[in-house]
Structures are given as structure tokens and as C-alpha cells.
Amino acid sequence: MQNKYLVKASKKLWFWFWTQLMNGFAPSDLHGNYKRRTGITIDSKYDINNENGQIYLLVGNSCPWCQRTLLVHEIKHLSKKVKIIFLKADVEHGEWIFNTKIQGCIRLSDLYKKANKKIIFRATLPILISFVRNEVNILSNESSQIIKILNSIESESKYQALNIKNCNQKFLDLIHNSINDGVYRCGFARNQSAYEKASKNLFAALNEVENSLKKNKGDWIFGEELTYADIYLFPTLIRWELIYSKLFKCTEQELSNFEKIIEWRLKFFKLSNVDNTCYDNEWKKDYYKALFPLNPNQLIPVLPSLKEIMRLES
């Protein structure tokens, strides 16, 4: 039989190490609630159509905030105006790295330094940047601002781009805070109280989205027109069965209970090129391997592919 004092001491030591790891991955407030850091933003009067340099969107294919920006890039057919650079996750060091050197940089943190941007927490994606001669100018690393900047670009594509409309800011904040951030508040909660609060807010917000879809009677959250609300919601809900319900303990209800949301998700997935923004194999690898505090043995569960999940819903 194990010594009870040894077991107790081991638990305390493990919890201390776990806390230090969590502080690096996911900062929290004094009550144990996950708290996302704010990033770099540009003046709201900025017009990207007047930009002189080459515009690049830097993204990682496992990041939901990056997928927001990729969705707008694909839906608006912006490949001629904005070049995409994919970075890969360095799981061992917990940062993003380039596949080939960009402006002499191999790590994203080096690019931040080159742009003379002080990193308050850590170098994050997505980033919208411009290169003028040899100078790096970070326009924004806040996905909510980046999608609006991208949506304002005058497309020269021969393809008919869907219009993405603005919508009620209060509803956008609900999706952002209670659903997009909400799944992380569940997964990164430091105690039972913080977790239960996050779960309650998450599923209450999902119910509001479900009711909006029932009331507005269209393909999208606000009816017939695609809005930022749809762009915000999709990256979180397309990861639900593969990541959030398992790894982040979003288990209060099954997503399949929300019939209108499931219908909406499938319609969105079938939009032109949206599936090109979905990298389910990379999601599983990066989430289950990188988030060590949530999955210490780094086992990747046996799960259906995203296409199989979507096929079952068709």
C-alpha cells in the first residue's frame, strides 16, 4: 500500500507544476477563470485598399482564430490581394515557426521583434502584415479586426464573392465571449466553480444561437444574409466533436441536441472552399499534443474524420 503522505505530497507537487504550465498556456483571473489577452490593433479609419506594400496573412491551420480570417479570405476570393503564409506549431517550445525563413526570421517571435512590437505575452496568430521594401509592418493580430479589414478589400476576382454583412454587436460579443472563448474557459478552468460557470454560459449562448436560427428563418444566423456572426461561430462548432467536447470537457449537452445549429453548420461547411480551411488531422495532432496540461500522456483519441461527421449529418 502506498504511503498516504507520499501520495499527498505528490499530488501537491503535481498541482504546482500543472499551475505553472497553465500560467504559460492560459492565464486566468484570481477566481480561476480563463482570460484571453488583447493584441495589436490598427486605427479603425485605416483603409487597406490604400496600402502600398504586399499584404500577407500569417496563420496556423490548427487555430480557430486563424480560421476566421481564412474563411473571409476564401469566401471573398482574395488570393490576388492577400498572400497566405502558413506557420507550423512547434509543440516542444510552444510557439509558431515558419516553414522557410521570412524576412530572415524562422520563429514568429523574431518577426514581432523585427517589427519593433513588444510581445506582452507571446507571439500569436493570426497576423495581417505588410512588407514595404525590407520593413515589416504589423497591421493587426486581432482576428475580429482582421476579418473586417479583409472584408473591406475590393476584390478583383472573376468569381462572384458572397457579401459578409455586419450584425448586432451584442450578439457578436455573445458568440465571441461565451462560445469562442467559452470552450476555452471550460477547458482551462482552474477550479470546479469556474468550469461550471463557463459551461452554463456556453450552453446558454448556444441556446440563443439556436433560437435565432429558428426565428430568422434563413440559411444563416440572421436570416438570408451571411454575417460576421456566422464567421465567428463556425471555427468553434466545426471542432466540437473532435476537440472541445473531449479535451475541453464541453459535455453539458450534446451538440446534436441543437438541431438548427447542426443544419446551419452543414450548410456553412458546404459553401465554396470552406472545407479548404478545415484541417482536422492537424487539429487533433496539435491540440492533443500541444496542450500538455490538459492531456499529459498526449494520447490522440480514436475519432471519426470531419468528412465522416459531416456525411452523417447530410
N, C-alpha and C positions, 0 to 999 in steps of 0.2 A: 504493500500500500504506500502511495506517495506521501511524503511528509507534507502536512497541510500548510506549514509555514513556507515551505519551498514553493508550493503551488500559489499561495497568496502573493509572495514576493515576485514570482514570475509574471503573474497577471498584472501587477502594478508596473513592473518594468516594461512589459509589452505595451501596456496602455500609454505609458510615457513616450515610447518610441513611435507608437501609432499617432499620437497627438503631434509630434514633431513633423512626421511625414504629412499629415493632413494640413498643417500650417503652410507647408510648401505647395501642396496641390490646391487647397481650397480654404482660404481664410474665412473666419467666422466672427460673429459679434460675441459679446460677453455671455449671451444666452445659448450659444452653440448653433445659431442659425447661419447657414452658408451666406456669404456676402460677396457678390461679384464686384471686381474693381472696375472703375471707369477708365476710359482710354483717351486717345488723342483724337480731337475733332478739329474741323476746319470751320471758318466763318460761314454761317448759313447763307450768306449772299454770294458765295463762291459759285462760279459757272464753269463747269468742266469743259464746255464747248469752246471756251476761250483759252484753254490750256495749250501751251506751246510745245511741251515735251511729249515723249511717248508715255502713254499711260499703261501701267501694269497692275493687275490684281493678283496679289500673292495669297494663296490659300493652301490648306491641308485637306486631303479628301476624307478625313475622319471627323472633322469639326462641324457641328451643326450651324454655328455662326458663319462659317465659310460657305456652307451650302446655301444659306440665304442669298449670299451675293452671287453664287454660281447660278442659282435659279433665275435671277434677274438677267444675268449675262446671257443665258441660254434663251430665255423667253423673248428678250429684246433683240437677239441676234447681233451681239456687239463684238464679235470676234475681230472685225476690222479696226474697231476703235480702241479696244482694250485687250491687251495680251494677258493670257493667264500663265502664271508660274506656279507650279505645284511644288510644295515642300514636303518632306517626309518627317515623320516623328522619330526622334532619337530617344527611344524608350529608356535607355540606360542613363542618359543625362537629363531627361525631362525637358527637351527643347526641340525646336524645329530647325532642320538643316536643309540646304539647297542640294539638289542633285548634281549641279555643276556650279562653279563659282559665279556669283552675280556681283558686278562692281567690286570684284576682289574679295567678296565675302562668302564664306561657306556656311556660317551659322546666322540665323535670323538676328540674334542679339548683336552681331557685328554690324548688320545693316542699320539697326537702330542707332548704334554709336556713330556710324558714318553719316547718318542724317542729323547728328547732334541732338538726338532725342534721349533725354534721360529716362531710363527704364525704372519706373517706380516699383513695379512688382516683378514682372518678367515679360520677355518679348512674346507678343501674342499675334495670332492671325484671326481674321483676315486683315490685310493692309492694302490700301489703294495708294500707289506711289506714282510719281512722275520722275523721269530722268531728263534733265536738261544739261547737255554736254556731259560732264562727269559728276554732276551733283545729284544727290538723292533727296527728293522732297516727299516726305510722308504727308499725304493729304488727310487721311483718316484711318484709324484702326477700329472704329466703332461700326459694327455691321449695320445697325439701324440707320446710320448716316450714309454709309457706302451704298446701300440699295437705293436710296433716294437720289444720290449723285448719279449712279448708273442709269436709273430710270429717266433721268433728265437728258441723257445723251440723245442727240439727233442721229438716229440710225440711218446708215446708207445701204442696208441690206436689201436684196431683191425679194426677200421673204417678208410676208406680212407679219409684223410683230404684234403680239397681244398688248393691249394697254393695261397697265397696272395703276389702278386708281388709289388715291388716298382714302382714308376712312376715319371713323371715330377714334380719336387718340386715346380716350379712356379704355376702349375695347382693346386697342393695340397694347396698352400698358398691362391690361389683364393677361393677355396671352404671353407677353414678354416676362412679366414678373411671376405669375402664378403657374405657367405651363413651361415655357422655355427655361426659365431659371428654376421653376418649381420642381422639375425632376432632379435637378442638381441639389436643391435644398433637401429633398428626400435622401438622395444618395450620400450627401456629405454632412448630414445632420450629426452633431456631436453627442446628442442625448435623445432619449425617448420622446421628451416633450417637444423638442424642435422637429423631430421626424413626424410626429403625429400632426402637428400644426401645418407642416409643409404638405403632407398628404391630404389633409382636409381641404386646404386652399387649392391644391392641384385638381382634385376631382370636382370641387365646386366650380372651378373655371371651365373644366371640360363640359360640365352640365350647361353652363352659359353658352358655350360654343354650339352644343347640340341643340339648344333651344333657338339660337339664332338661325341655324340651318333650317329648322322646322318652320320658323316664322317667315323668313325671307324668300323661301320657295324659289331657289335658283340653283345653279351648279355650285355657287361659291358662298362664302360665309355671309356676304352682304347682298346676295341675290345673283343677278345676271352678270355682274362685272367683277373681274379679278381685282383684289385689293391687296394692300400690304399685309392685311390680316392673314390671308391665305399663304403668303410668302413666309410670314413669321411662323405659322403653325406647322407647316409640312415637315421641316427638318426634324422636329421633335417627334412627331407622331409616326414618321416612317421608320424611326429607330426603336419604336416602342417595344415590340415583341423580342427583338434581338438584343437590346441593351437595357433600356430603362426598367422594364418590368422585372428583369432578372437581377442585374447588377446594382440597380439603384433602388430596389425594393418598392417600386411603384405598383403595389399589389392590392390596394383597397378595392378596386373593381377591375374586371377585365375590360380592355378597350372595346372588345366586340359587343359589350352592352350598349355602346353608343352607336346606334345603327346609322344615323345620319352622318356622323363623323367618318365611319368606315366607308360609306358611299362616297363622301367628299374626297377622302384620301385616295381612293382608287381612280376617281376622275382626274385628280391632280397628277397622279403618277402617270396617267396615260397622255398627258399633254406632251406635245412635241419636245423631245430632247431632255425632258425631266429625268428620265431613267439614267441619262448620262451623268447626272450629278450624284447618283447613288452608288456607293462603293461598299456593299455590305460585308465583303470579306475583310477589307481594311478596317471597317468599323469594329468588327469582332476582335480582330488582332490587336488594334490599338487600344480599345477600351479595356479589354480583359487583361492585356499585358502591361499597359502603362499605368493604370490606376491601382498600383500595388496595395495601398491601404485598404481598398475595398475587396481585393482578390489576391491575398498573399501568395497562394500557390500557383497563381497565374494560369489556371486551367481555363480553356475556352470551351464553354458548354456545346454539346451537340445540338445544333439548331437548324431549322429549315432555311433555305435560301430566301432572299427577299422576293425573288420571282415566284417561288412556290407559295409564299404568303399571299402575294397579290393574285395569283391564279385561283387560290381557294376563295377569294373574295369576289371573283368575277361572276 
